[in-house]
Amino acid sequence: MDISSLKKDIFKRDILNKLNKKEFQDFKKTIQNNYRFDNYEDIYILKEGLDENTFNYIVHILKTIGFLSFESLDEIAAHIRELNKKYTLLYAYNGVGKTRLSTAFKNIGKQSGGADTLYYNAFTEDLFSWDNDLEYDTERKLKINLDSQFFIGLPGLDISNKIRPILRKFATFNFDINFELGEVYFEREILVDGHSQIIKNIKVSRGEENIFIWCFFSAVAQLVMDGENRYNWVNYIYIDDPISSLDDNNAIAVAHHLALMLKGENSNVKTIISTHHSLFYNVLCNEFKNNSTKLFLRRIQNAYDLKDTTDTPFVYHVFMIQEIQKAINEDRLVNYHFTLLRNLLEKTANFHGFNGFENLIVINEDDEDKTLYHRYIQIFNHGGYSLFEPAQLSHDNKDRFVEIFENFKNNYKFNNDLFPASEA
């Protein structure tokens, strides 16, 4: 985007209005000092002859307020490190690059001579791997990678008894950790003929395994917040999608517990939390209130759009509707938009007390297209239609999609100002 000249209404609406926030006052002065208003052309013009540092700083300001896009996840990671508030909450759909962003953030810390980030993401789960004892099928255990800095400070800190009270909030199994061997053994108490019996060396489900790993991380993060000297290298805690296997009730519980832990005494540690889970995000927003920076990340072609969601109250379905409407307007509907549409319909159906999302597809209950449209949404949410390999929709499928979406908007009224008119 050419920032050398900007229309008056765009400059005031999308730049000056956003710079009215208290934390942006220095930014506002820089912008006002370097743009002049041309009455004849009715535009704001950037001063000529600016040195490179001043120009780059103006670009940085415009990216910070969401007026310009970021070119890479590395650039966003560096930007997040410069934010002043203690907590940064970031919402993004799956496939945008949240995990890669957390890795980029961590890697920047390593460039300064050593790690400074305790992080939880998909790679954290890779520090744990199963030994299923295929030969005897009796000594099943979870192996932990003791070479990781994540575990280095733990021996002697009685971490097991720090994990257990957290785990009891979400699961019913127990465990034992052998740090010398790097192994975790699981057990479960069951009733047999009315008597309690402990079944040892069990293999827990994948969901239970993820919960255990999350509780393990939470206990380590608690050590950081308590000021444990062995983790004084931690300046940032970065958490990416900790609740992929949890239902809504546990999502609320995890968010509440996480907020309580992160509000600890160690004020020198900053926290970044990224998620695709709208309920989890909203609970955290309510927990941290004005102490956090709240962001919404989208990928737009080869760039990234980072918006501050405090400008507009964050409601996940509004963003979803806007994304779908924009895709329709720009004629770029692809297969995964059916996934967004189904998610939108399911959440709305649940809110209005319907048993299934098909009840929201058409205006009239006796509409003969109801079953057909239901099948369209079902088909495009299964099989080979991958979020990570988007494919353009045919004209017929686009027409079906638009009809379903327009019927939804007609039935459930939203503010039309949310949706830009199509230029087509």
ZAMARGU-4260 file (C-alpha; in steps of 0.2 Angstrom, whole numbers, plus 5000, padded with zeros to 4 digits):
<rodrens>
0) 5000/5000/5000 | 5006/5017/4995 | 5007/5028/5012 | 5013/5044/5004 | 4996/5050/5001
5) 4980/5045/5010 | 4962/5050/5008 | 4955/5061/5022 | 4941/5049/5027 | 4953/5034/5027
10) 4967/5044/5037 | 4955/5049/5050 | 4945/5033/5052 | 4959/5020/5051 | 4974/5030/5058
15) 4970/5045/5069 | 4955/5037/5077 | 4966/5022/5082 | 4980/5033/5088 | 4968/5041/5101
20) 4972/5027/5113 | 4982/5033/5128 | 4997/5021/5124 | 4998/5027/5106 | 5000/5046/5110
25) 5018/5046/5105 | 5014/5037/5089 | 5000/5050/5086 | 5013/5065/5088 | 5024/5056/5075
30) 5011/5054/5062 | 5004/5071/5064 | 5021/5079/5063 | 5025/5070/5047 | 5009/5071/5037
35) 5001/5087/5031 | 4983/5090/5025 | 4981/5096/5007 | 4964/5106/5006 | 4964/5106/4987
40) 4966/5087/4985 | 4957/5083/5001 | 4971/5071/5006 | 4985/5068/5019 | 5002/5069/5011
45) 5018/5061/5019 | 5032/5074/5020 | 5046/5072/5007 | 5064/5069/5011 | 5061/5059/5027
50) 5077/5049/5032 | 5076/5030/5032 | 5074/5028/5051 | 5059/5040/5052 | 5050/5032/5037
55) 5053/5014/5044 | 5046/5020/5061 | 5030/5027/5053 | 5028/5010/5044 | 5030/5002/5061
60) 5017/5013/5068 | 5005/5009/5054 | 5008/4990/5056 | 5006/4991/5075 | 4988/4999/5073
65) 4983/4987/5060 | 4983/4999/5045 | 4997/4990/5036 | 5000/4971/5035 | 5015/4962/5041
70) 5026/4953/5028 | 5031/4938/5039 | 5028/4929/5055 | 5046/4933/5061 | 5041/4951/5059
75) 5025/4948/5070 | 5036/4939/5083 | 5048/4954/5084 | 5033/4966/5085 | 5025/4956/5100
80) 5041/4957/5109 | 5040/4976/5109 | 5022/4977/5116 | 5022/4985/5133 | 5008/4975/5142
85) 5011/4960/5152 | 4999/4949/5143 | 4996/4947/5124 | 4981/4937/5119 | 4981/4932/5100
90) 4966/4924/5091 | 4968/4916/5074 | 4960/4902/5064 | 4969/4885/5062 | 4981/4885/5048
95) 4986/4904/5049 | 5003/4899/5058 | 5001/4901/5076 | 5013/4887/5080 | 5026/4894/5068
100) 5024/4911/5076 | 5027/4904/5093 | 5043/4895/5086 | 5048/4911/5078 | 5046/4921/5094
105) 5056/4908/5104 | 5070/4908/5091 | 5072/4927/5092 | 5076/4924/5110 | 5090/4912/5106
110) 5098/4924/5094 | 5103/4935/5109 | 5114/4921/5117 | 5102/4910/5125 | 5084/4904/5127
115) 5073/4916/5136 | 5056/4908/5132 | 5047/4894/5141 | 5034/4889/5128 | 5020/4876/5125
120) 5015/4871/5107 | 5014/4856/5096 | 5033/4854/5099 | 5031/4853/5118 | 5021/4837/5115
125) 5035/4830/5105 | 5046/4830/5120 | 5035/4815/5126 | 5034/4798/5117 | 5026/4781/5120
130) 5036/4765/5124 | 5022/4753/5122 | 5032/4737/5127 | 5027/4728/5111 | 5036/4712/5116
135) 5028/4709/5133 | 5014/4722/5133 | 5015/4725/5152 | 5027/4740/5155 | 5019/4754/5145
140) 5027/4770/5149 | 5029/4788/5142 | 5047/4793/5138 | 5053/4811/5141 | 5067/4819/5132
145) 5079/4824/5146 | 5090/4834/5135 | 5077/4848/5133 | 5080/4863/5144 | 5062/4861/5149
150) 5066/4847/5160 | 5084/4852/5166 | 5079/4861/5182 | 5066/4849/5188 | 5075/4835/5197
155) 5074/4838/5216 | 5059/4850/5215 | 5046/4837/5218 | 5037/4842/5202 | 5025/4827/5203
160) 5016/4834/5218 | 5015/4850/5209 | 5007/4842/5194 | 4994/4831/5204 | 4983/4845/5210
165) 4982/4852/5193 | 4979/4835/5185 | 4965/4831/5197 | 4955/4846/5190 | 4954/4837/5173
170) 4957/4819/5174 | 4955/4803/5185 | 4972/4794/5182 | 4988/4795/5193 | 5006/4794/5188
175) 5024/4792/5193 | 5040/4800/5186 | 5057/4792/5186 | 5069/4807/5181 | 5084/4795/5181
180) 5077/4785/5167 | 5066/4799/5159 | 5050/4789/5161 | 5032/4792/5166 | 5021/4777/5172
185) 5002/4779/5173 | 4989/4770/5184 | 4971/4771/5187 | 4960/4766/5201 | 4945/4755/5197
190) 4931/4746/5206 | 4931/4727/5204 | 4916/4718/5214 | 4914/4733/5225 | 4933/4734/5229
195) 4945/4747/5224 | 4960/4741/5213 | 4975/4750/5206 | 4979/4745/5188 | 4997/4750/5184
200) 5007/4754/5168 | 4991/4758/5159 | 4992/4768/5142 | 4981/4783/5144 | 4971/4790/5129
205) 4978/4803/5117 | 4967/4816/5125 | 4972/4811/5143 | 4990/4811/5137 | 4988/4829/5131
210) 4980/4834/5147 | 4995/4827/5157 | 5007/4836/5146 | 4998/4852/5148 | 4997/4850/5167
215) 5016/4846/5167 | 5019/4862/5158 | 5007/4872/5170 | 5017/4865/5185 | 5034/4871/5177
220) 5026/4888/5173 | 5020/4889/5191 | 5039/4887/5196 | 5043/4902/5185 | 5029/4913/5192
225) 5035/4908/5210 | 5053/4914/5205 | 5062/4898/5206 | 5080/4901/5203 | 5083/4887/5191
230) 5071/4895/5179 | 5077/4913/5180 | 5082/4912/5162 | 5063/4914/5157 | 5058/4931/5152
235) 5043/4925/5142 | 5030/4912/5143 | 5022/4908/5126 | 5007/4896/5126 | 4999/4890/5109
240) 4983/4881/5109 | 4983/4871/5125 | 4966/4864/5124 | 4964/4855/5107 | 4957/4840/5116
245) 4946/4848/5129 | 4927/4852/5128 | 4920/4869/5132 | 4918/4866/5151 | 4936/4861/5153
250) 4941/4875/5141 | 4933/4887/5154 | 4942/4878/5168 | 4959/4879/5159 | 4957/4897/5155
255) 4952/4902/5173 | 4967/4891/5181 | 4979/4899/5168 | 4974/4916/5172 | 4976/4913/5191
260) 4993/4906/5189 | 4999/4920/5177 | 4994/4933/5189 | 5008/4928/5201 | 5021/4938/5209
265) 5034/4937/5196 | 5030/4953/5187 | 5046/4952/5176 | 5039/4938/5165 | 5028/4942/5150
270) 5015/4930/5143 | 5009/4927/5126 | 4994/4916/5123 | 4988/4911/5105 | 4972/4901/5101
275) 4959/4896/5088 | 4947/4892/5102 | 4935/4907/5103 | 4927/4903/5120 | 4945/4900/5128
280) 4950/4917/5121 | 4935/4926/5127 | 4937/4919/5145 | 4955/4925/5145 | 4950/4942/5139
285) 4938/4944/5153 | 4951/4937/5166 | 4965/4949/5160 | 4954/4964/5155 | 4964/4980/5152
290) 4980/4972/5157 | 4982/4963/5140 | 4984/4967/5122 | 4971/4958/5112 | 4975/4953/5094
295) 4967/4945/5079 | 4978/4937/5066 | 4973/4933/5048 | 4983/4928/5033 | 4979/4938/5018
300) 4988/4930/5002 | 5006/4932/5006 | 5005/4944/5021 | 4998/4944/5038 | 4985/4956/5045
305) 4986/4959/5064 | 4971/4969/5071 | 4969/4975/5089 | 4952/4968/5094 | 4950/4981/5108
310) 4944/4993/5095 | 4928/4982/5092 | 4922/4970/5106 | 4929/4953/5101 | 4915/4941/5096
315) 4921/4926/5086 | 4906/4924/5075 | 4907/4942/5069 | 4924/4940/5063 | 4919/4923/5055
320) 4905/4931/5046 | 4916/4946/5040 | 4929/4933/5034 | 4915/4924/5024 | 4907/4940/5017
325) 4924/4946/5012 | 4928/4930/5003 | 4912/4931/4994 | 4914/4949/4989 | 4932/4945/4982
330) 4927/4929/4973 | 4939/4919/4983 | 4928/4905/4991 | 4938/4889/4994 | 4933/4873/5001
335) 4938/4877/5019 | 4925/4891/5019 | 4912/4877/5021 | 4921/4873/5037 | 4920/4891/5044
340) 4901/4891/5038 | 4898/4875/5048 | 4906/4881/5063 | 4896/4897/5062 | 4880/4888/5060
345) 4884/4875/5074 | 4888/4889/5087 | 4873/4899/5082 | 4861/4884/5083 | 4868/4879/5100
350) 4865/4897/5106 | 4847/4897/5100 | 4843/4880/5107 | 4842/4870/5090 | 4847/4851/5090
355) 4857/4853/5074 | 4865/4866/5062 | 4853/4861/5048 | 4839/4871/5057 | 4848/4887/5052
360) 4851/4883/5034 | 4835/4889/5026 | 4821/4902/5030 | 4806/4890/5029 | 4805/4873/5038
365) 4797/4865/5023 | 4810/4871/5011 | 4814/4857/4999 | 4833/4862/4998 | 4836/4860/5016
370) 4842/4842/5015 | 4852/4846/4999 | 4861/4861/5008 | 4864/4851/5023 | 4873/4838/5013
375) 4883/4851/5004 | 4890/4857/5021 | 4893/4839/5027 | 4902/4834/5011 | 4914/4849/5011
380) 4919/4845/5030 | 4925/4827/5027 | 4936/4818/5015 | 4950/4826/5006 | 4945/4844/5008
385) 4959/4850/5019 | 4961/4867/5027 | 4980/4867/5022 | 4976/4863/5004 | 4963/4875/4999
390) 4954/4872/4982 | 4943/4884/4973 | 4925/4880/4973 | 4915/4877/4956 | 4902/4890/4951
395) 4888/4879/4957 | 4896/4876/4974 | 4899/4894/4976 | 4881/4898/4972 | 4875/4885/4985
400) 4887/4892/4998 | 4881/4910/4995 | 4863/4905/4996 | 4865/4896/5013 | 4875/4911/5020
405) 4863/4924/5014 | 4848/4914/5021 | 4857/4913/5038 | 4860/4932/5038 | 4842/4935/5033
410) 4836/4924/5047 | 4848/4931/5061 | 4850/4950/5058 | 4867/4958/5060 | 4872/4975/5059
415) 4875/4978/5040 | 4889/4990/5043 | 4899/4975/5048 | 4899/4969/5030 | 4907/4979/5016
420) 4897/4980/5000 | 4903/4969/4986 | 4912/4979/4972 | 4907/4965/4959
</rodrens>
